[in-house]
Amino acid sequence: MFGSHRNAAKAYSNVSLETGVTTASPHQLITMLLDGALVAIVTAKHHMEKSEITEKGQSISKAILIIDSGLRAGLNFEVGGEISQNLNALYIYMSEQLMQANLKNDPAILDEVYRLLSEIKSAWVAIGIQSNNSVGV
């Protein structure tokens, strides 16, 4: 009557994600974008190893979209100055590397971009913890 369990779980997941996005702070939104890009890269690598070309391309495209339309688009060059400029250059590099990973079918390139994003995420999370501690939260 209501469809499969999988459809219900997916609908719940979508509602949960939408609720999380609408209630998240700007800092949490960036963390969510970083997580999404990391998951897309892991998924792309899995598809690459299984020779699932279409799925690999879709996952890499998703990672690029998150980096370009989410992370890069969210940079504030007026406030962020040199840090924003450096992040912008790094995000451009990562997107280009992801395109090369797709074209060359090279998991090592995916690993490199994953490592770079993980380092950014670690720093970003540390900033959030530090700012929460500085206001007594």
C-alpha positions as CSV (number, residue, x, y, z in Angstrom):
1,M,0.0,0.0,0.0
2,F,2.8,2.5,0.9
3,G,5.5,1.1,-1.3
4,S,8.6,-0.7,-0.4
5,H,10.6,-0.4,2.8
6,R,13.5,1.0,0.7
7,N,11.3,3.9,-0.6
8,A,10.1,4.7,2.9
9,A,13.7,4.7,4.2
10,K,14.8,7.0,1.4
11,A,11.9,9.4,2.0
12,Y,12.7,9.5,5.7
13,S,16.4,10.1,4.9
14,N,15.5,13.0,2.5
15,V,13.2,14.6,5.1
16,S,15.9,14.1,7.8
17,L,18.5,15.7,5.5
18,E,16.3,18.6,4.6
19,T,15.5,19.2,8.3
20,G,19.2,19.1,9.1
21,V,20.0,21.6,6.4
22,T,17.3,24.0,7.4
23,T,18.3,23.9,11.1
24,A,22.1,23.9,10.5
25,S,24.4,26.8,11.2
26,P,26.6,28.1,8.4
27,H,29.5,26.2,9.9
28,Q,27.5,23.0,10.0
29,L,26.4,23.5,6.4
30,I,30.0,23.6,5.3
31,T,30.8,20.5,7.3
32,M,27.8,18.8,5.6
33,L,29.2,19.8,2.1
34,L,32.6,18.5,3.0
35,D,31.1,15.2,4.2
36,G,29.0,14.9,1.0
37,A,32.0,15.4,-1.2
38,L,34.0,12.9,0.8
39,V,31.3,10.3,0.5
40,A,31.0,11.0,-3.3
41,I,34.7,10.3,-3.7
42,V,34.6,7.1,-1.7
43,T,31.6,6.0,-3.8
44,A,33.4,6.9,-7.0
45,K,36.4,4.9,-6.0
46,H,34.2,1.9,-5.2
47,H,32.6,2.2,-8.7
48,M,36.0,2.6,-10.3
49,E,37.2,-0.6,-8.7
50,K,34.1,-2.4,-9.9
51,S,34.5,-1.0,-13.5
52,E,31.1,0.7,-13.1
53,I,31.8,3.5,-15.5
54,T,28.5,5.4,-15.4
55,E,28.1,5.3,-11.7
56,K,31.8,6.3,-11.2
57,G,31.2,9.3,-13.5
58,Q,28.0,10.3,-11.6
59,S,29.8,10.1,-8.2
60,I,32.7,12.2,-9.5
61,S,30.3,14.7,-11.0
62,K,28.5,14.9,-7.6
63,A,31.8,15.6,-5.8
64,I,32.7,18.3,-8.4
65,L,29.3,19.9,-8.0
66,I,29.6,20.0,-4.2
67,I,33.1,21.5,-4.4
68,D,32.2,24.1,-7.1
69,S,28.6,25.0,-6.4
70,G,28.8,24.5,-2.6
71,L,32.2,25.0,-1.2
72,R,33.6,27.5,-3.7
73,A,30.4,29.4,-4.1
74,G,30.3,29.9,-0.3
75,L,33.6,31.6,-0.1
76,N,33.5,35.2,1.1
77,F,36.6,36.9,-0.4
78,E,35.9,40.2,1.3
79,V,35.9,38.7,4.8
80,G,38.1,35.7,4.1
81,G,40.9,37.5,2.3
82,E,43.9,35.4,1.5
83,I,42.4,32.3,3.1
84,S,39.4,32.5,0.8
85,Q,41.8,33.0,-2.2
86,N,43.9,30.0,-1.2
87,L,40.8,27.8,-0.6
88,N,39.4,28.9,-4.0
89,A,42.6,27.9,-5.7
90,L,42.6,24.5,-3.9
91,Y,39.0,23.8,-4.8
92,I,39.7,24.6,-8.4
93,Y,42.7,22.2,-8.3
94,M,40.5,19.5,-6.7
95,S,37.8,19.8,-9.3
96,E,40.4,19.5,-12.1
97,Q,42.0,16.5,-10.4
98,L,38.6,14.8,-10.1
99,M,38.1,15.3,-13.8
100,Q,41.5,13.7,-14.5
101,A,40.7,10.8,-12.1
102,N,37.5,10.2,-14.2
103,L,39.3,10.4,-17.5
104,K,42.3,8.4,-16.5
105,N,40.4,6.0,-14.2
106,D,43.0,6.7,-11.6
107,P,42.1,5.9,-7.9
108,A,45.3,7.5,-6.7
109,I,44.0,10.9,-7.8
110,L,40.8,10.2,-5.9
111,D,42.8,9.4,-2.8
112,E,44.7,12.7,-3.1
113,V,41.5,14.8,-3.4
114,Y,40.0,12.8,-0.5
115,R,43.1,13.5,1.7
116,L,43.0,17.2,0.8
117,L,39.3,17.5,1.6
118,S,39.8,15.5,4.9
119,E,42.5,18.0,6.0
120,I,40.2,20.9,5.2
121,K,37.3,19.2,7.1
122,S,39.6,18.5,10.2
123,A,40.6,22.2,10.3
124,W,37.0,23.3,9.8
125,V,35.8,21.1,12.6
126,A,38.5,22.4,14.9
127,I,37.5,26.0,14.1
128,G,34.0,25.1,15.1
129,I,35.0,23.5,18.4
130,Q,37.3,26.5,19.2
131,S,34.6,29.1,18.4
132,N,32.1,27.1,20.5
133,N,34.5,27.0,23.4
134,S,35.3,30.7,23.2
135,V,31.6,31.6,23.8
136,G,31.2,29.2,26.7
137,V,29.2,26.6,24.9
